[in-house]
Amino acid sequence: MPATAHIRNKVSQLPHKPGVYLMKDRFGTVIYVGKARDLRRRVSQYFHPSRRHSWDLKLIALIDAIHDFDTHTVKSEADAVLLEGKLIKEFKPRYNVSFRDDKRFLLLKVNLQDPIPRFTLTRLRQDDGCRYFGPFASSGAIRRTMTNVRKKFNLRGCRPLNPTETDYKHCLYAHIKCCTAPCIGNISPSDYLQQVEAACEFLDGQSKEMETDLEEEMKKAAANLDFEQAASIRDMLNDLRNSTKKRGRYDRLPQKLPLAINPEEDLIELAQTLGLENPPIRIEGFDISNISGTFAVASMVSFRDGRPDRSSYRRFRMKSVVGQDDFACMAETVRRRYSRLQKEAKAAEPEAPPSLHSSASNMPDLILIDGGKGQLNAAREELKALGLEGIPIIGLAKEFEEIYQPLQRIPIRLSHHSGALKLLQRVRDESHRFANSYNAKLRLKKISESLLDEFPGMGAKRKAALLRRFGSVQKLKLASLEEIASVPGFGGKTAEKLKGFLSARTPGVARQQ
Protein backbone atom coordinates (compact mmCIF):
# COMPACT_ATOMS: atom_id res chain seq x y z
CA MET A 1 0.00 0.00 0.00
CA PRO A 2 1.27 3.56 -0.62
CA ALA A 3 2.99 5.39 2.22
CA THR A 4 0.53 7.09 4.54
CA ALA A 5 0.75 10.74 5.52
CA HIS A 6 1.97 9.62 8.94
CA ILE A 7 4.91 7.72 7.43
CA ARG A 8 5.78 10.50 4.96
CA ASN A 9 5.84 12.99 7.80
CA LYS A 10 8.16 10.78 9.88
CA VAL A 11 10.51 10.27 6.93
CA SER A 12 10.73 14.02 6.30
CA GLN A 13 11.88 14.55 9.90
CA LEU A 14 14.66 11.94 9.85
CA PRO A 15 18.23 13.26 10.20
CA HIS A 16 21.01 12.76 7.66
CA LYS A 17 22.97 10.68 10.17
CA PRO A 18 24.01 7.03 10.50
CA GLY A 19 21.74 4.72 12.46
CA VAL A 20 19.37 1.77 12.38
CA TYR A 21 15.69 1.56 11.49
CA LEU A 22 13.04 -0.92 12.66
CA MET A 23 10.08 -1.59 10.37
CA LYS A 24 6.84 -2.63 12.10
CA ASP A 25 3.54 -4.12 10.99
CA ARG A 26 0.10 -2.96 12.10
CA PHE A 27 0.38 -4.91 15.38
CA GLY A 28 3.67 -3.23 16.34
CA THR A 29 5.76 -6.35 15.63
CA VAL A 30 9.27 -5.62 14.35
CA ILE A 31 9.47 -7.29 10.92
CA TYR A 32 12.77 -5.87 9.63
CA VAL A 33 15.88 -4.19 11.05
CA GLY A 34 18.35 -2.37 8.82
CA LYS A 35 21.34 -0.03 9.08
CA ALA A 36 22.01 3.16 7.17
CA ARG A 37 24.84 5.62 6.63
CA ASP A 38 22.16 8.26 6.02
CA LEU A 39 18.85 7.44 7.73
CA ARG A 40 16.60 9.82 5.79
CA ARG A 41 17.96 8.82 2.39
CA ARG A 42 17.85 5.08 3.15
CA VAL A 43 14.39 4.91 4.76
CA SER A 44 12.78 7.15 2.13
CA GLN A 45 13.84 4.66 -0.58
CA TYR A 46 11.38 2.09 0.80
CA PHE A 47 8.41 4.37 0.08
CA HIS A 48 9.43 5.61 -3.36
CA PRO A 49 6.80 4.60 -5.96
CA SER A 50 9.40 2.87 -8.14
CA ARG A 51 10.12 0.34 -5.37
CA ARG A 52 6.66 -1.17 -5.83
CA HIS A 53 7.66 -2.27 -9.33
CA SER A 54 10.68 -4.22 -8.08
CA TRP A 55 11.16 -7.82 -9.24
CA ASP A 56 12.00 -8.80 -5.63
CA LEU A 57 8.77 -10.31 -4.24
CA LYS A 58 10.18 -10.39 -0.71
CA LEU A 59 10.83 -6.64 -0.84
CA ILE A 60 7.31 -5.96 -2.12
CA ALA A 61 5.84 -8.10 0.68
CA LEU A 62 7.93 -6.21 3.25
CA ILE A 63 6.83 -2.81 1.94
CA ASP A 64 3.18 -3.90 1.95
CA ALA A 65 3.46 -5.01 5.59
CA ILE A 66 5.08 -1.79 6.90
CA HIS A 67 2.67 0.15 9.09
CA ASP A 68 5.18 2.22 11.10
CA PHE A 69 8.90 2.43 11.85
CA ASP A 70 11.35 3.53 14.55
CA THR A 71 14.93 4.79 14.18
CA HIS A 72 17.98 5.08 16.42
CA THR A 73 20.88 7.35 15.48
CA VAL A 74 24.49 6.39 16.26
CA LYS A 75 27.91 8.02 15.90
CA SER A 76 29.30 6.02 13.01
CA GLU A 77 28.49 3.38 10.41
CA ALA A 78 30.46 0.79 12.43
CA ASP A 79 28.21 1.49 15.43
CA ALA A 80 25.21 1.01 13.14
CA VAL A 81 26.48 -2.45 12.16
CA LEU A 82 26.91 -3.45 15.82
CA LEU A 83 23.49 -2.14 16.87
CA GLU A 84 21.82 -3.75 13.85
CA GLY A 85 23.23 -7.17 14.79
CA LYS A 86 22.17 -6.72 18.42
CA LEU A 87 18.58 -5.79 17.51
CA ILE A 88 18.19 -8.61 15.00
CA LYS A 89 19.22 -11.14 17.65
CA GLU A 90 16.70 -9.64 20.09
CA PHE A 91 13.69 -9.26 17.82
CA LYS A 92 14.39 -11.99 15.20
CA PRO A 93 12.43 -10.16 12.45
CA ARG A 94 10.97 -12.48 9.83
CA TYR A 95 12.38 -10.49 6.88
CA ASN A 96 15.99 -10.52 8.15
CA VAL A 97 18.41 -13.27 7.18
CA SER A 98 21.83 -12.08 8.40
CA PHE A 99 22.76 -11.99 12.11
CA ARG A 100 19.93 -14.37 13.09
CA ASP A 101 22.35 -17.07 14.27
CA ASP A 102 24.12 -17.10 17.64
CA LYS A 103 27.44 -15.85 16.24
CA ARG A 104 28.63 -12.64 17.89
CA PHE A 105 31.08 -9.89 17.00
CA LEU A 106 34.70 -10.34 18.03
CA LEU A 107 35.98 -9.11 21.39
CA LEU A 108 39.56 -8.75 22.54
CA LYS A 109 40.34 -9.89 26.08
CA VAL A 110 43.33 -9.98 28.42
CA ASN A 111 43.57 -11.26 31.97
CA LEU A 112 45.93 -9.04 33.96
CA GLN A 113 45.87 -11.62 36.78
CA ASP A 114 47.78 -14.17 34.69
CA PRO A 115 51.50 -14.61 35.48
CA ILE A 116 52.33 -13.49 31.92
CA PRO A 117 49.20 -11.88 30.41
CA ARG A 118 48.36 -12.32 26.74
CA PHE A 119 45.71 -10.93 24.40
CA THR A 120 43.21 -13.34 22.85
CA LEU A 121 40.13 -13.04 20.64
CA THR A 122 36.73 -14.27 21.78
CA ARG A 123 33.05 -13.83 20.91
CA LEU A 124 31.59 -14.11 24.41
CA ARG A 125 31.94 -11.62 27.26
CA GLN A 126 32.08 -13.51 30.56
CA ASP A 127 32.25 -12.47 34.20
CA ASP A 128 35.73 -13.97 34.57
CA GLY A 129 37.83 -11.02 35.76
CA CYS A 130 39.30 -10.40 32.30
CA ARG A 131 39.46 -7.01 30.64
CA TYR A 132 37.50 -6.81 27.37
CA PHE A 133 37.74 -4.47 24.38
CA GLY A 134 35.13 -4.21 21.64
CA PRO A 135 32.96 -5.53 20.10
CA PHE A 136 34.53 -4.84 16.72
CA ALA A 137 32.46 -4.57 13.54
CA SER A 138 35.42 -5.69 11.39
CA SER A 139 37.20 -8.84 12.51
CA GLY A 140 39.93 -8.32 9.90
CA ALA A 141 40.69 -4.82 11.16
CA ILE A 142 41.17 -5.90 14.79
CA ARG A 143 43.32 -8.90 13.78
CA ARG A 144 45.64 -6.70 11.69
CA THR A 145 45.71 -4.03 14.40
CA MET A 146 46.71 -6.60 17.05
CA THR A 147 49.63 -7.69 14.85
CA ASN A 148 50.88 -4.11 14.88
CA VAL A 149 50.16 -3.68 18.59
CA ARG A 150 52.24 -6.75 19.44
CA LYS A 151 55.16 -5.31 17.47
CA LYS A 152 54.80 -1.82 18.98
CA PHE A 153 54.62 -3.00 22.61
CA ASN A 154 56.80 -6.14 22.23
CA LEU A 155 54.06 -8.49 23.44
CA ARG A 156 54.08 -12.27 23.43
CA GLY A 157 52.19 -14.20 20.79
CA CYS A 158 52.59 -17.75 22.15
CA ARG A 159 49.65 -19.71 23.56
CA PRO A 160 50.80 -21.31 26.89
CA LEU A 161 49.39 -19.78 30.06
CA ASN A 162 52.77 -19.56 31.80
CA PRO A 163 55.69 -20.38 29.49
CA THR A 164 58.87 -21.37 31.32
CA GLU A 165 62.56 -20.88 30.57
CA THR A 166 62.98 -24.64 30.07
CA ASP A 167 60.21 -24.89 27.49
CA TYR A 168 61.00 -21.66 25.62
CA LYS A 169 64.75 -21.10 25.84
CA HIS A 170 64.80 -20.81 22.02
CA CYS A 171 61.90 -18.35 21.81
CA LEU A 172 61.51 -17.17 18.21
CA TYR A 173 59.60 -14.02 19.21
CA ALA A 174 62.52 -13.01 21.47
CA HIS A 175 65.11 -13.61 18.76
CA ILE A 176 63.31 -11.44 16.19
CA LYS A 177 62.79 -8.71 18.83
CA CYS A 178 58.96 -8.94 18.76
CA CYS A 179 58.69 -9.90 22.44
CA THR A 180 60.63 -8.91 25.53
CA ALA A 181 60.35 -12.58 26.60
CA PRO A 182 59.67 -12.54 30.36
CA CYS A 183 59.45 -16.35 30.20
CA ILE A 184 63.24 -16.63 29.71
CA GLY A 185 64.12 -13.84 32.12
CA ASN A 186 64.81 -11.01 29.65
CA ILE A 187 62.42 -8.83 31.64
CA SER A 188 60.67 -9.11 35.01
CA PRO A 189 56.94 -9.99 35.11
CA SER A 190 56.15 -6.60 36.70
CA ASP A 191 57.89 -4.73 33.85
CA TYR A 192 56.10 -6.87 31.28
CA LEU A 193 52.78 -6.10 32.98
CA GLN A 194 53.47 -2.41 32.38
CA GLN A 195 53.86 -3.15 28.66
CA VAL A 196 50.49 -4.92 28.65
CA GLU A 197 48.82 -2.06 30.53
CA ALA A 198 50.28 0.41 28.01
CA ALA A 199 48.76 -1.68 25.22
CA CYS A 200 45.40 -1.58 27.06
CA GLU A 201 45.55 2.22 27.18
CA PHE A 202 46.36 2.23 23.48
CA LEU A 203 43.30 0.07 22.72
CA ASP A 204 41.21 2.36 24.91
CA GLY A 205 41.89 5.17 22.44
CA GLN A 206 45.28 6.56 23.45
CA SER A 207 46.63 6.05 19.95
CA LYS A 208 47.10 9.57 18.61
CA GLU A 209 50.89 9.31 18.66
CA MET A 210 50.89 6.17 16.53
CA GLU A 211 48.32 7.68 14.15
CA THR A 212 50.53 10.76 13.71
CA ASP A 213 53.58 8.59 12.99
CA LEU A 214 51.68 6.53 10.42
CA GLU A 215 50.35 9.67 8.71
CA GLU A 216 53.88 11.06 8.40
CA GLU A 217 55.15 7.73 7.02
CA MET A 218 52.29 7.65 4.50
CA LYS A 219 53.01 11.21 3.29
CA LYS A 220 56.73 10.47 3.08
CA ALA A 221 56.11 7.32 1.00
CA ALA A 222 53.76 9.26 -1.31
CA ALA A 223 56.34 12.03 -1.73
CA ASN A 224 58.91 9.39 -2.76
CA LEU A 225 56.36 8.04 -5.30
CA ASP A 226 56.18 4.76 -3.39
CA PHE A 227 52.42 4.61 -3.74
CA GLU A 228 52.15 0.92 -2.92
CA GLN A 229 53.80 1.50 0.47
CA ALA A 230 51.65 4.60 1.03
CA ALA A 231 48.47 2.60 0.32
CA SER A 232 49.59 -0.14 2.73
CA ILE A 233 50.17 2.42 5.50
CA ARG A 234 46.82 4.05 4.69
CA ASP A 235 45.04 0.71 5.19
CA MET A 236 46.95 0.16 8.42
CA LEU A 237 45.89 3.62 9.62
CA ASN A 238 42.23 2.93 8.78
CA ASP A 239 42.37 -0.39 10.65
CA LEU A 240 43.86 1.37 13.65
CA ARG A 241 41.19 4.07 13.71
CA ASN A 242 38.37 1.54 13.30
CA SER A 243 39.73 -0.64 16.11
CA THR A 244 40.40 2.11 18.66
CA LYS A 245 37.28 4.19 18.00
CA LYS A 246 34.96 4.51 20.99
CA ARG A 247 31.84 2.40 20.60
CA GLY A 248 28.42 3.41 21.85
CA ARG A 249 26.63 1.42 24.54
CA TYR A 250 22.95 0.75 23.96
CA ASP A 251 20.45 -0.30 26.56
CA ARG A 252 18.44 -3.39 25.74
CA LEU A 253 15.28 -2.37 23.94
CA PRO A 254 12.11 -3.86 25.41
CA GLN A 255 10.67 -6.74 23.41
CA LYS A 256 6.93 -6.40 23.84
CA LEU A 257 4.56 -8.94 22.40
CA PRO A 258 1.90 -6.92 20.55
CA LEU A 259 -1.72 -7.29 21.59
CA ALA A 260 -4.64 -7.61 19.27
CA ILE A 261 -6.55 -4.49 18.33
CA ASN A 262 -9.65 -6.13 19.84
CA PRO A 263 -8.82 -9.44 21.58
CA GLU A 264 -12.45 -10.13 22.51
CA GLU A 265 -13.58 -9.97 18.88
CA ASP A 266 -10.61 -12.11 17.82
CA LEU A 267 -11.58 -14.82 20.32
CA ILE A 268 -15.20 -14.80 19.12
CA GLU A 269 -14.07 -15.08 15.48
CA LEU A 270 -11.68 -17.92 16.41
CA ALA A 271 -14.48 -19.85 18.14
CA GLN A 272 -16.70 -19.46 15.07
CA THR A 273 -13.90 -20.56 12.74
CA LEU A 274 -13.12 -23.71 14.74
CA GLY A 275 -16.72 -24.52 15.62
CA LEU A 276 -16.22 -24.12 19.39
CA GLU A 277 -19.19 -23.62 21.70
CA ASN A 278 -17.53 -20.71 23.51
CA PRO A 279 -14.54 -18.42 22.87
CA PRO A 280 -11.33 -20.11 24.17
CA ILE A 281 -10.51 -18.13 27.31
CA ARG A 282 -7.22 -19.99 27.90
CA ILE A 283 -5.03 -21.11 25.00
CA GLU A 284 -1.83 -23.10 25.45
CA GLY A 285 0.73 -23.14 22.63
CA PHE A 286 3.61 -25.60 22.14
CA ASP A 287 6.80 -25.40 20.07
CA ILE A 288 10.01 -27.45 19.74
CA SER A 289 13.54 -26.05 19.42
CA ASN A 290 15.90 -28.80 18.28
CA ILE A 291 19.10 -27.73 16.48
CA SER A 292 20.85 -30.70 14.82
CA GLY A 293 19.73 -33.01 17.61
CA THR A 294 21.45 -31.02 20.35
CA PHE A 295 19.68 -29.30 23.26
CA ALA A 296 16.24 -30.58 22.27
CA VAL A 297 13.82 -28.40 24.24
CA ALA A 298 10.17 -27.41 24.12
CA SER A 299 8.08 -24.49 25.31
CA MET A 300 4.51 -24.08 26.49
CA VAL A 301 3.02 -20.59 26.56
CA SER A 302 -0.37 -19.62 27.94
CA PHE A 303 -2.72 -16.89 26.70
CA ARG A 304 -5.68 -15.78 28.78
CA ASP A 305 -8.36 -13.58 27.21
CA GLY A 306 -6.12 -13.10 24.16
CA ARG A 307 -3.18 -11.81 26.21
CA PRO A 308 0.04 -13.53 27.36
CA ASP A 309 -0.15 -15.09 30.82
CA ARG A 310 3.61 -15.31 31.39
CA SER A 311 3.37 -16.69 34.92
CA SER A 312 1.97 -19.90 33.40
CA TYR A 313 4.74 -20.38 30.82
CA ARG A 314 6.64 -23.68 31.09
CA ARG A 315 9.73 -25.10 29.39
CA PHE A 316 10.87 -28.68 28.91
CA ARG A 317 14.15 -30.41 28.19
CA MET A 318 13.71 -33.73 26.41
CA LYS A 319 14.39 -36.84 28.50
CA SER A 320 13.49 -39.78 26.25
CA VAL A 321 14.06 -38.51 22.69
CA VAL A 322 17.33 -39.32 20.94
CA GLY A 323 18.35 -37.36 17.84
CA GLN A 324 16.34 -34.85 15.87
CA ASP A 325 12.75 -36.10 16.03
CA ASP A 326 10.27 -33.23 16.38
CA PHE A 327 7.25 -35.56 16.42
CA ALA A 328 8.64 -37.54 19.38
CA CYS A 329 9.62 -34.32 21.14
CA MET A 330 6.10 -32.93 20.76
CA ALA A 331 4.59 -36.18 22.02
CA GLU A 332 6.82 -36.24 25.11
CA THR A 333 6.08 -32.57 25.89
CA VAL A 334 2.30 -32.95 25.65
CA ARG A 335 2.39 -36.18 27.70
CA ARG A 336 4.45 -34.60 30.48
CA ARG A 337 2.37 -31.39 30.55
CA TYR A 338 -1.10 -32.91 30.81
CA SER A 339 -0.25 -35.96 32.89
CA ARG A 340 1.10 -33.49 35.43
CA LEU A 341 -2.11 -31.43 35.29
CA GLN A 342 -4.12 -34.61 35.84
CA LYS A 343 -2.05 -35.48 38.92
CA GLU A 344 -2.46 -31.96 40.30
CA ALA A 345 -6.25 -32.13 39.77
CA LYS A 346 -6.43 -35.56 41.40
CA ALA A 347 -4.45 -34.32 44.40
CA ALA A 348 -6.81 -31.34 44.74
CA GLU A 349 -9.92 -33.58 44.44
CA PRO A 350 -8.88 -37.01 45.77
CA GLU A 351 -12.46 -38.31 46.06
CA ALA A 352 -13.63 -37.30 42.60
CA PRO A 353 -13.75 -40.03 39.91
CA PRO A 354 -10.97 -39.73 37.34
CA SER A 355 -12.45 -38.11 34.25
CA LEU A 356 -11.98 -35.17 32.01
CA HIS A 357 -14.50 -33.11 33.99
CA SER A 358 -12.71 -33.65 37.31
CA SER A 359 -9.62 -31.91 35.93
CA ALA A 360 -11.33 -29.48 33.56
CA SER A 361 -10.65 -26.48 35.79
CA ASN A 362 -6.93 -26.57 35.11
CA MET A 363 -7.13 -27.66 31.47
CA PRO A 364 -6.95 -25.18 28.56
CA ASP A 365 -9.88 -24.36 26.29
CA LEU A 366 -7.68 -24.79 23.20
CA ILE A 367 -4.26 -26.29 22.46
CA LEU A 368 -2.18 -24.86 19.59
CA ILE A 369 0.65 -26.92 18.13
CA ASP A 370 3.34 -25.20 16.05
CA GLY A 371 3.41 -27.43 12.98
CA GLY A 372 1.30 -29.38 10.53
CA LYS A 373 -0.36 -32.80 10.51
CA GLY A 374 2.64 -34.72 11.86
CA GLN A 375 3.09 -32.67 15.03
CA LEU A 376 -0.69 -32.40 15.51
CA ASN A 377 -1.23 -36.17 15.27
CA ALA A 378 1.65 -36.86 17.68
CA ALA A 379 0.13 -34.52 20.27
CA ARG A 380 -3.41 -35.81 19.70
CA GLU A 381 -2.37 -39.44 20.29
CA GLU A 382 -0.90 -38.48 23.67
CA LEU A 383 -4.09 -36.64 24.67
CA LYS A 384 -6.12 -39.69 23.67
CA ALA A 385 -3.92 -41.97 25.77
CA LEU A 386 -4.53 -39.69 28.76
CA GLY A 387 -8.29 -39.63 28.17
CA LEU A 388 -8.24 -35.95 27.23
CA GLU A 389 -9.34 -36.20 23.60
CA GLY A 390 -12.20 -33.80 24.41
CA ILE A 391 -9.83 -30.82 24.57
CA PRO A 392 -9.87 -28.93 21.22
CA ILE A 393 -6.44 -29.07 19.56
CA ILE A 394 -5.18 -27.56 16.30
CA GLY A 395 -1.91 -27.14 14.40
CA LEU A 396 -0.70 -23.98 12.65
CA ALA A 397 1.73 -24.59 9.77
CA LYS A 398 4.13 -21.73 9.02
CA GLU A 399 4.48 -21.90 5.24
CA PHE A 400 0.91 -20.97 4.28
CA GLU A 401 -0.46 -20.27 7.80
CA GLU A 402 -2.84 -23.23 7.45
CA ILE A 403 -4.91 -24.39 10.43
CA TYR A 404 -5.05 -28.18 10.80
CA GLN A 405 -7.77 -29.92 12.82
CA PRO A 406 -7.94 -33.60 13.87
CA LEU A 407 -9.76 -35.88 11.40
CA GLN A 408 -10.06 -33.02 8.89
CA ARG A 409 -8.22 -33.68 5.61
CA ILE A 410 -8.36 -30.11 4.27
CA PRO A 411 -6.84 -27.35 6.43
CA ILE A 412 -8.50 -24.02 7.07
CA ARG A 413 -7.03 -20.97 5.34
CA LEU A 414 -8.00 -17.58 6.73
CA SER A 415 -7.35 -14.15 5.30
CA HIS A 416 -4.11 -12.63 6.54
CA HIS A 417 -6.21 -9.75 7.81
CA SER A 418 -8.29 -12.09 9.98
CA GLY A 419 -8.18 -11.29 13.69
CA ALA A 420 -8.50 -14.99 14.55
CA LEU A 421 -5.41 -15.83 12.49
CA LYS A 422 -3.46 -12.94 14.00
CA LEU A 423 -4.30 -14.25 17.48
CA LEU A 424 -3.06 -17.75 16.61
CA GLN A 425 0.09 -16.26 15.07
CA ARG A 426 0.83 -14.38 18.28
CA VAL A 427 0.48 -17.55 20.34
CA ARG A 428 2.65 -19.48 17.87
CA ASP A 429 5.33 -16.76 17.64
CA GLU A 430 5.51 -16.41 21.42
CA SER A 431 5.95 -20.16 21.90
CA HIS A 432 8.66 -20.09 19.22
CA ARG A 433 10.46 -17.20 20.94
CA PHE A 434 10.24 -18.85 24.35
CA ALA A 435 11.59 -22.18 23.04
CA ASN A 436 14.47 -20.51 21.21
CA SER A 437 15.43 -18.40 24.24
CA TYR A 438 15.67 -21.57 26.37
CA ASN A 439 17.75 -23.30 23.71
CA ALA A 440 20.04 -20.26 23.52
CA LYS A 441 20.42 -20.26 27.31
CA LEU A 442 21.58 -23.88 27.27
CA ARG A 443 24.00 -23.16 24.42
CA LEU A 444 25.47 -20.18 26.33
CA LYS A 445 25.95 -22.43 29.34
CA LYS A 446 27.80 -24.85 27.08
CA ILE A 447 29.94 -22.01 25.71
CA SER A 448 30.89 -20.97 29.28
CA GLU A 449 32.42 -24.41 29.70
CA SER A 450 34.81 -23.53 26.87
CA LEU A 451 36.86 -21.62 29.45
CA LEU A 452 38.46 -24.97 30.24
CA ASP A 453 39.63 -25.24 26.62
CA GLU A 454 42.00 -22.32 27.25
CA PHE A 455 43.91 -24.35 29.84
CA PRO A 456 46.98 -25.93 28.17
CA GLY A 457 46.74 -29.72 27.97
CA MET A 458 42.98 -29.82 28.58
CA GLY A 459 41.66 -32.57 26.33
CA ALA A 460 38.12 -33.80 25.83
CA LYS A 461 38.46 -36.65 28.34
CA ARG A 462 39.86 -34.45 31.10
CA LYS A 463 37.18 -31.82 30.50
CA ALA A 464 34.41 -34.43 30.57
CA ALA A 465 35.80 -35.93 33.80
CA LEU A 466 35.80 -32.51 35.51
CA LEU A 467 32.23 -31.69 34.41
CA ARG A 468 30.98 -35.14 35.49
CA ARG A 469 32.52 -34.64 38.92
CA PHE A 470 31.61 -31.00 39.57
CA GLY A 471 28.72 -30.34 37.18
CA SER A 472 29.78 -26.86 36.03
CA VAL A 473 32.73 -24.52 35.77
CA GLN A 474 31.33 -22.38 38.60
CA LYS A 475 31.32 -25.33 41.00
CA LEU A 476 34.79 -26.33 39.80
CA LYS A 477 36.09 -22.87 40.78
CA LEU A 478 34.88 -23.46 44.34
CA ALA A 479 36.45 -26.93 44.59
CA SER A 480 39.52 -27.52 46.76
CA LEU A 481 42.91 -28.52 45.41
CA GLU A 482 42.48 -32.03 46.84
CA GLU A 483 39.08 -32.48 45.16
CA ILE A 484 40.49 -31.51 41.77
CA ALA A 485 43.53 -33.76 42.22
CA SER A 486 41.24 -36.73 42.94
CA VAL A 487 39.69 -36.53 39.43
CA PRO A 488 41.13 -39.19 37.07
CA GLY A 489 43.78 -37.66 34.82
CA PHE A 490 44.81 -34.97 37.28
CA GLY A 491 47.81 -35.07 39.58
CA GLY A 492 48.90 -32.64 42.24
CA LYS A 493 50.88 -30.36 39.91
CA THR A 494 48.22 -30.24 37.20
CA ALA A 495 45.48 -29.62 39.77
CA GLU A 496 47.54 -26.77 41.24
CA LYS A 497 48.03 -25.19 37.81
CA LEU A 498 44.31 -25.53 37.01
CA LYS A 499 43.34 -24.01 40.35
CA GLY A 500 45.60 -21.03 39.66
CA PHE A 501 44.23 -20.72 36.12
CA LEU A 502 40.61 -20.60 37.37
CA SER A 503 41.45 -18.26 40.25
CA ALA A 504 42.96 -15.78 37.80
CA ARG A 505 39.65 -15.80 35.92
CA THR A 506 37.41 -15.30 38.93
CA PRO A 507 36.36 -11.67 39.63
CA GLY A 508 37.48 -10.32 42.97
CA VAL A 509 40.51 -12.60 43.30
CA ALA A 510 43.64 -10.56 43.90
CA ARG A 511 46.64 -11.10 41.63
CA GLN A 512 49.34 -13.23 43.21
CA GLN A 513 52.71 -11.46 43.14
Protein Blocks (a to p, Z undefined) as FASTA:
>chain_A
ZZdfklmmmmmmpccdddddddddfkopafbdcddfblklmmmmmmgmklmmpfblklmm
mmmmpmbdcddddfbfklmmmmmmmmmmmnopakbfghpambdcddddddfkbmbacddd
dfbdcdehpacedjdfblklmmmmmmmmmmmnopafbfbfbacfklmmmcfklmnopago
lmnopacfklmmmmmmmmmmmmnopamlmmmmmmmmmmmmmmnopaklmmmmmmmmmmmm
mmmpccdddddddddddddfblmlmmmmmmmmnopabdcfbacddddddeehiaiacddd
ddeehiacfklgccdddfkbgcjdfklmmmmmmmmmmmmmmmmmmmmmmmbccdfklmmm
mpcfbdcdeddfklmmmmmmmmmmnopampccddddfklopacdehiabacdddfkbmkl
mmmmmmmmmmmmmmmmmmmmmmmmmmmmmmmmmpghiafklmmmmmmmnopaklmmmpcf
klmmmpghiafklmmmmmmmmmmmgghiacdZZ
